[in-house]
Amino acid sequence: MTSGCAVPITDGGSASLAEIAEFERDRRALLRRGFGLGGAAIMASTIPLLWSVRSAFAEAGGPGDAPILSKAINLERVTVIAYGTVLGGDLLTPALSGALRRFRRHEQEHEDVLVTALTSLGGTPPAPPTGVADVDKVVDGLSDVRSQADVLTFLVELETAAVAAYFDAQAKFGEAKLLQLGASIMANEGQHLAVLRRASGQDPIPNAFETGET
């Protein structure tokens, strides 16, 4: 395993605690308002991603860190497929395509280091997803994108929920090196989120203060 399980963030610096706090406020706002996929607003409690990934991170179904790592590996693999699918759809400007290729590479790097972490614990990586149908089992809507705006909406929601999932995983990891790994990945996903928001005309790092509990 790489020293300290650090994940390189090749297109930006390390996230500050304030930035990570912003990501957590986004998570709470997401849960309160529900979020839209395919143009429909849906309560967050009904979204498969939040139940099957976020809740699975928090209640991984077994003792130790290995079950959480398995869920994280599946999430990263699904995200790689999602980025690959939208990149192959001829819907994007060249500039956005370049950014999303970098993001896909980051997700592959995340997967690789998570697999290394899991195998070092004696675990076996889960069976890999194979296509859009497997993405839809995690978060529905990828097959419905028809424009660059649709792509950005889908990816903003996917990355927002990924940040939420890694935030929740931090409360469950037992090994300090995995806490560092999870925080590094979460920060990188947050960087993706900021870029995607900016591309879609949103504030890349919202300043609204969320005080409610989830």
N, C-alpha and C positions, 0 to 999 in steps of 0.2 A: 504494500500500500504506500502511496505517496506520503511524505512526511506530514503529520498532522492532518492528513486527509484534505488538504487545501485544494480548492478548485480554482484554477486560474480564471480570472475575469479579464479577457483579452481586449475588450472594447470599452473599458471604463475602470475607474478606481474602486476601492473598497467602499461599501456602503457604510454610512455613519449610523449610530444608534438612532439619531433623529429620523433618518430615512427609513430605517426599519420600523420605527414607530408609525411613520406615515403609512407603510404597507399594512400594519395591523389596523389602523383606522379604516383603510380601504376594506379590509376583511369584514370588519363590523358593519360598515355601511352596506356591503354586499349582502350580508345576511339579513339586514333590516329591510332593504328595499326589494329583495329578490333581484334576479338579473335576467336579461333578455337573450335568447338565442333564436335565430331565425326571425327576429323582429317581434317575438312575443314575450311579454313580461311574465315571468313565472316565479312563484314563491321559492325562495332558496331551499326550503326543506324538501321540495320535490325534485330538485336537480340531481341527477345521478352522480355528477362529479362530487358534490358536497357530501352526499351520503356514502358513496362507494370508495372515494379517495380520501376526502378530508376526515370523515368519521373513521375510516379504516386506519388512517395514520394514528388517530387518537386511541383507537381500540383495535389493535392490530391482530387480535385473535390468537395470541400465544405469548409466552413469556420471552423476555429478552428483546434485543434490538433487531434480530433477523426478520421477523414478520413486517416490521415497519420498513426495513430496507427493501423487502420484496415488493411492497406496495409502491415505494418510491421508484424502483426500477420500472415497474409497469407504467407509472405515470410518465416517466421520461421517454420510454419507448413509444407510448401513444403520442406524446408531443412531437417526437421526431417524425412520426408518420403524418401528423397534422401539418407540420411545416412543409414536409415533402409534397404533400398533396396540393396545398395551395400554391406552392412554387411551380408545380406542373400544370396549373390551370390556365395560364395565359391571361390572368386578370390583373396583373400588377405592373406598376411602373418599374423601369430598370433600377431606380434608386431604392425603392422598397424591396424589390427582389434581392438586391445585394445585402440589405440589412437582415432579411429573413434567412438568407443562406448562412450568415454568421450565427444567427440565433439557433438554427438547426444544428450547426456544428457544436455550439455550446451544450445543447441538450444531449447530443451524443457523448460529449465529454462527461457530463453529469452521469449518464447511464454507465459509462465505463468505470468511473471511480466508485459508483455505488455497487456495481457487480464485484469489484475488487474487495470492497468492504464486506459484502455479504459472504463471499467465498472465504475470506480470512476468518470469519466466524464459524466456518464449517457448513454454511448454508448453500442451497442450490438455487440459482436464479429461476424465476418463474418462466413458463413457456412464453415466448415472445408473441405479441400481437402481430397480425399479418396484413391488416388493411383498414380501410375506412369503417367497415362494420365493427371492428374492434375498438376504434376510436369512439364510435357512437355508443358503445357499451359504457364508456366513461363519461363522455359529454356529447349529447346529441346536437346535430346541426351542421357538421362539416360537409355533408353531401348536399346541403341546401344553399351554399354560398354561390352567388351569381355575379358578384362585383367586388372590386377592391374594398368598398365600404363594408360589404358583408364579411370579407376576410378579416378586416381589422376588428369588427365587432366580435367575431368569433374568437380571435386570438387574444383580445383584451380580456374577455371573460375567462378564457382558459388560463392565461397567465395570472390573473387576479386570484383565481381559485387555487392555482399552484402555490402562490405565495402563502395563502391561507393554510394549505395543507402542510407546508414545511414549517410554518409558525407553530401549528399544533403539534407537529412531530417533536419539536424542541422540548415539549413538556414530558415526552415519553422516552427519549433516548437515555440509555444508562451510561454509555461511555463518553467521556469528555471529547475524544477525537471525533465522534459522530455528531456531537453538538456543534463542533466547529465546521464539520462538513455540511450539515444541514443549514447552518447560518450562511455559509458561503454560497450554496446553491440558491437559497432564498434571496440573497442580495442580488445575484445575477438575474434571477427571474424578475425581480423588481426593476432592474435596469431595462430588461426587455419591455416590461409593462410601460415604463415611462416613454420609451421610444414609440411604442405602438399607440399610446394615447396621443402623443404629439402628432403622429401621422394622421390620426383620425380627427384632429382639430380640438382635442380635449386638453385640459390642463395636465401636463405630464406628472406633476406631483400635487394633488389637490391639497389645499390648506384648511379645508373645513375640519373643525374639531369634533370628533365623535365621542360623546361621553357615556352612551348607553352600554350596558353589559349584554353579552350574547348568551 
